[in-house]
């Protein structure tokens, strides 16, 4: 599996990320032609030059943009721009996923509906090019999963279209909260994580360092001069199978009141179980029994084993190490004719995303609307397919 790891030593911005991918080997002409496919009239050209940050070399991104007086764009404007472009379908989908995350964050911090949000700084031409360019780079390297390190929080204040705001900006902070990003303090009063950088990571990244065979390294330069090298390193490689991080805990039970299983499952989930299954089995002497299996993080093994030993009649449990592979996933809230519902988006490399409404969210909406659950589910799925520009066939 192809992976890209962002070493956010000095934070991240959209142009640092894109410069890093160019430095890692994405041809400049490949990016130039892709961005021309966006049909953005203000975009004239893109270049990259070598610079120095402290004692280290790095790549600095330069856009040539013709200044125009354009109204601030909203999400619908961005969607129309991207969907009418000549960009590959996977690049469009990745770009739209990033802008969707950003719109959700802006709506939350300003107390607006998503369709009311007007992008200001991130709706500017260079920010659109940064985000779409990031999607182009991930497509070029055929990245299946993006990873990122901890992020330096930064502090101070920044001038925006909304006036002077604290650092991180409210939208950046909301993006980091939604992604549950790990943060470390920074004594410097400067913006180290920009909204574009936060949006890319919030939409696509897992905040952990993968085991990988390293193939390429790119170094993107930030524009500020800081007391340390203001760089972002992007590491491209192949994912290596990690040591088991999950376990399956199981036991066979033939002498417990079956009414107790519901209570036991509640206790297991409360103790950290990721999944619990009960399977009918035949034990020795053809004795009917139930096999209770628990999938969990290895760190929760002891606590879950204690629950099984304490809450069931079993005399012992088995623990089997597991390696768990997961597809990238996102949860979005969308509007349907019956109200708001949560949907899960599954992403795997350049393949089209898969959409599935969340069961509990559909149940709540069915109860509130009085409509059949099956109808609510399929209307939610149809609505989600339209929102993400997917073919319903």
C-alpha positions in Angstrom: 0.0 0.0 0.0 1.4 3.4 -1.0 1.6 5.9 1.9 2.7 9.5 2.4 3.8 10.7 5.9 3.8 14.4 6.8 6.5 15.3 9.3 5.0 18.5 10.5 8.1 19.7 12.4 7.1 23.4 11.7 3.4 22.9 11.1 1.8 22.6 7.7 0.2 24.8 5.0 -1.2 24.0 1.6 1.7 25.4 -0.3 4.3 23.6 1.9 2.5 20.3 1.3 2.4 20.9 -2.4 6.0 22.1 -2.6 7.1 19.0 -0.7 5.4 16.7 -3.2 7.1 18.5 -6.1 10.4 18.1 -4.3 9.7 14.4 -3.8 9.5 13.9 -7.5 6.1 15.0 -8.9 7.0 16.7 -12.2 6.2 20.4 -12.3 4.7 20.0 -15.8 2.3 17.3 -14.5 1.0 19.7 -11.8 0.9 22.6 -14.3 -1.3 20.7 -16.8 -3.6 19.4 -14.0 -4.2 22.9 -12.6 -4.9 24.2 -16.1 -7.6 21.6 -16.3 -9.3 23.5 -13.4 -10.1 26.3 -15.9 -9.5 28.9 -13.3 -9.1 32.2 -15.3 -6.9 33.8 -12.6 -4.3 31.0 -12.8 -1.4 31.8 -15.1 1.4 29.4 -14.1 3.1 27.6 -11.2 6.8 27.3 -10.4 9.1 25.9 -7.8 12.5 27.2 -6.7 15.1 26.0 -4.3 15.6 28.0 -1.2 17.2 27.7 2.2 15.6 27.5 5.6 18.3 27.8 8.1 21.1 25.4 7.0 18.7 23.2 5.0 17.6 23.3 1.4 13.9 23.2 0.6 11.4 23.8 -2.3 9.4 27.0 -2.4 6.1 27.1 -4.3 5.3 30.1 -6.5 2.0 30.7 -8.2 1.5 33.3 -10.9 -2.0 34.7 -10.5 -3.7 37.5 -12.4 -5.6 39.6 -9.9 -9.3 39.9 -10.4 -12.1 41.3 -8.3 -14.2 38.2 -7.6 -16.9 37.8 -4.9 -16.1 35.3 -2.1 -16.9 31.8 -3.2 -19.2 29.4 -1.3 -19.1 25.6 -1.3 -21.5 25.4 -4.3 -19.2 27.7 -6.3 -16.2 25.5 -5.5 -18.1 22.3 -6.3 -19.2 23.7 -9.7 -15.6 24.8 -10.4 -14.2 21.3 -9.7 -16.9 19.2 -11.2 -16.8 21.2 -14.5 -13.0 20.8 -14.7 -10.9 18.3 -16.7 -9.4 16.9 -13.5 -9.5 13.1 -13.0 -12.4 11.8 -11.0 -10.3 10.8 -8.0 -8.7 14.2 -7.9 -12.1 15.8 -8.0 -13.4 13.6 -5.2 -10.4 14.2 -3.0 -10.6 18.0 -3.6 -14.3 18.0 -2.8 -13.8 16.0 0.4 -11.3 18.6 1.7 -13.6 21.5 0.9 -16.5 19.7 2.5 -14.5 19.4 5.7 -13.6 23.0 5.6 -17.2 24.1 5.0 -18.4 22.0 7.9 -15.8 23.7 10.2 -16.7 27.2 9.0 -20.4 26.5 9.4 -19.8 25.3 13.0 -17.7 28.2 14.2 -19.9 30.9 12.6 -23.2 29.2 13.5 -24.4 28.9 9.9 -25.7 26.3 7.5 -23.1 24.9 5.2 -24.7 26.5 2.1 -24.4 29.9 3.8 -20.7 29.7 4.3 -18.6 31.9 2.2 -14.9 31.1 1.9 -12.6 34.1 2.4 -8.9 33.3 2.7 -9.5 29.7 1.6 -11.7 30.7 -1.3 -8.8 32.8 -2.7 -7.3 31.5 -5.9 -3.9 30.4 -4.3 -5.7 28.4 -1.6 -7.9 26.7 -4.2 -4.8 25.8 -6.2 -3.1 24.5 -3.0 -6.0 22.2 -2.2 -6.5 20.9 -5.7 -2.8 20.6 -6.1 -2.6 18.5 -3.0 -5.2 16.1 -4.5 -3.2 16.0 -7.8 0.0 15.1 -5.9 -1.7 12.3 -4.0 -3.1 11.0 -7.3 0.3 11.2 -9.0 2.0 9.2 -6.2 -1.0 6.8 -6.1 -1.2 7.3 -2.3 -3.6 4.9 -0.5 -3.3 6.5 2.9 -2.0 9.9 4.2 -0.4 10.0 7.7 0.7 12.9 9.8 2.8 13.6 12.9 1.7 15.6 15.9 1.1 19.3 15.1 2.6 22.4 16.8 -0.3 24.4 18.0 1.0 27.9 17.6 -0.4 31.0 19.3 -0.9 34.8 18.9 -3.3 36.4 16.4 -3.9 36.6 12.7 -5.5 39.2 10.4 -8.4 37.7 8.4 -11.5 38.8 6.4 -13.4 38.4 9.7 -11.0 40.8 11.5 -8.2 39.9 14.0 -8.6 36.3 15.2 -6.7 34.1 17.6 -4.2 31.5 16.4 -5.1 28.9 15.5 -8.0 30.4 13.7 -11.4 29.2 14.8 -11.9 27.2 11.6 -8.4 25.6 11.9 -9.1 24.7 15.5 -12.4 23.1 14.6 -10.8 21.1 11.8 -8.2 19.8 14.3 -10.9 19.0 16.8 -13.0 17.1 14.3 -9.9 15.0 13.3 -8.9 14.6 16.9 -5.4 15.7 15.9 -2.6 15.4 18.5 -1.2 18.8 19.4 2.0 20.0 21.0 2.6 23.5 22.4 4.9 26.0 20.6 6.3 29.0 22.4 6.4 31.1 19.2 3.5 33.4 18.6 2.9 32.6 14.9 0.4 30.6 12.8 2.1 27.3 12.2 -1.0 25.3 10.9 -3.0 27.1 8.3 -6.7 26.4 7.4 -5.6 24.8 4.1 -3.1 22.6 5.9 -5.6 21.6 8.6 -8.3 20.9 6.0 -6.0 18.5 4.0 -5.1 16.6 7.2 -8.6 16.6 8.7 -10.1 15.2 5.5 -7.5 12.6 4.7 -4.9 11.9 7.3 -4.4 9.4 10.2 -2.3 10.9 13.0 0.3 8.2 13.4 3.6 7.2 12.0 3.4 4.2 9.7 5.9 1.4 9.2 7.1 1.9 5.7 9.8 1.4 3.2 11.0 4.9 2.3 11.1 5.7 -1.5 11.1 9.5 -1.8 11.5 12.5 0.5 10.4 16.0 -0.3 11.0 19.2 1.7 8.5 22.1 1.3 9.4 25.5 2.6 7.2 27.9 4.5 7.3 31.6 3.7 8.1 32.8 7.2 11.6 33.0 8.6 11.5 31.3 12.1 14.2 30.5 14.7 14.3 27.0 13.2 14.1 25.7 9.6 10.5 26.4 8.6 9.9 23.2 6.6 7.5 20.3 6.0 9.0 17.0 5.1 6.8 14.5 3.1 7.9 10.9 3.1 6.6 8.6 0.3 6.9 4.9 0.5 5.2 1.5 0.8 3.4 0.5 4.0 4.8 -2.5 5.9 2.7 -4.9 7.8 2.9 -3.7 11.4 3.2 -5.8 14.5 -0.2 -6.9 15.8 -1.9 -4.0 17.5 -5.2 -5.8 18.1 -6.4 -9.0 19.7 -9.3 -11.4 19.6 -10.4 -12.6 23.0 -12.7 -15.5 23.0 -14.3 -18.2 25.2 -16.9 -21.0 24.8 -19.8 -21.0 27.3 -22.3 -23.7 27.8 -23.8 -23.1 31.2 -24.9 -19.4 31.4 -28.4 -18.0 31.2 -28.6 -16.6 27.6 -30.5 -13.6 28.9 -27.3 -12.4 30.4 -25.4 -12.0 27.1 -27.0 -8.6 26.3 -25.7 -7.2 29.6 -22.2 -8.8 29.1 -22.0 -7.1 25.6 -22.8 -3.7 27.1 -20.0 -4.2 29.7 -17.5 -5.2 27.0 -18.2 -2.2 24.8 -18.0 0.1 27.8 -14.5 -1.4 28.5 -13.3 -0.7 25.0 -14.4 -3.6 22.8 -14.4 -2.7 19.1 -16.7 -5.6 18.2 -18.5 -8.4 20.0 -20.0 -11.5 18.4 -21.8 -14.6 19.7 -21.7 -17.7 17.6 -23.5 -21.0 18.3 -21.1 -24.0 18.5 -21.0 -27.7 19.5 -18.6 -28.6 22.2 -17.4 -32.1 23.3 -20.1 -34.6 23.8 -22.2 -32.7 21.2 -23.0 -30.1 23.9 -24.5 -26.9 22.5 -22.7 -23.7 23.5 -22.0 -20.1 22.5 -18.6 -18.8 21.5 -18.2 -15.2 22.7 -15.5 -13.3 20.7 -14.2 -9.8 21.3 -12.1 -7.7 18.9 -10.1 -5.0 20.8 -7.0 -2.9 20.9 -4.2 -4.8 22.5 -4.0 -2.2 25.3 -7.5 -3.1 26.4 -6.8 -6.8 26.5 -6.5 -7.2 30.3 -9.6 -5.1 31.1 -11.8 -7.0 28.7 -10.5 -10.4 29.8 -11.4 -9.4 33.4 -15.0 -8.5 32.2 -15.4 -11.9 30.7 -14.0 -13.7 33.7 -16.1 -11.6 36.1 -19.4 -11.4 34.2 -19.7 -14.8 32.7 -19.4 -18.4 33.9 -16.3 -19.1 31.9 -13.2 -20.4 33.6 -10.7 -19.0 31.1 -10.3 -17.0 27.9 -8.1 -17.3 24.8 -6.2 -14.3 23.3 -5.1 -14.3 19.7 -2.9 -11.5 18.3 -4.4 -9.8 15.2 -3.3 -7.4 12.5 -6.2 -5.1 11.5 -6.4 -3.4 8.2 -8.7 -0.4 7.9 -9.9 1.7 5.0 -9.9 5.5 5.5 -13.3 6.7 6.6 -15.2 9.9 7.3 -18.5 10.8 8.9 -20.5 13.6 7.4 -23.8 15.2 8.2 -26.1 15.8 5.2 -29.5 17.2 4.8 -32.4 15.0 3.5 -36.1 15.7 3.0 -36.7 14.2 6.4 -33.9 16.1 8.2 -30.2 15.8 9.0 -28.6 12.4 9.0 -25.0 11.0 9.4 -23.4 9.1 6.6 -20.1 7.2 6.5 -17.7 7.6 3.6 -15.2 4.8 2.9 -12.2 5.7 0.8 -9.6 3.4 -0.8 -6.9 5.1 -2.9 -8.2 6.3 -6.2 -11.3 4.2 -6.1 -14.7 6.0 -6.0 -15.8 6.5 -2.3 -18.5 4.2 -0.9 -21.5 5.8 1.0 -23.4 4.2 3.8 -26.0 6.0 6.1 -25.4 5.4 9.8 -28.0 3.1 11.2 -28.6 4.8 14.5 -28.9 8.2 12.8 -31.5 6.8 10.4 -33.4 5.3 13.3 -33.6 8.6 15.1 -34.8 10.3 11.9 -37.4 7.6 11.2 -38.8 8.0 14.7 -38.8 11.8 14.4 -40.4 11.9 11.0 -42.7 8.9 11.3 -41.4 7.5 8.0 -40.4 3.8 7.6 -36.7 3.1 8.4 -36.1 1.5 5.0 -37.4 4.7 3.3 -35.3 7.0 5.4 -32.2 4.8 4.8 -32.5 4.9 1.0 -33.4 8.6 0.8 -30.3 9.3 3.0 -28.2 7.2 0.7 -29.5 8.9 -2.5 -29.0 12.4 -0.9 -25.4 11.5 0.1 -24.6 10.2 -3.4 -25.8 13.6 -4.9 -23.8 15.6 -2.3 -20.6 13.7 -3.2 -21.3 13.7 -6.9 -21.4 9.9 -7.2 -23.3 7.8 -9.8 -26.4 6.1 -8.4 -26.4 3.4 -11.0 
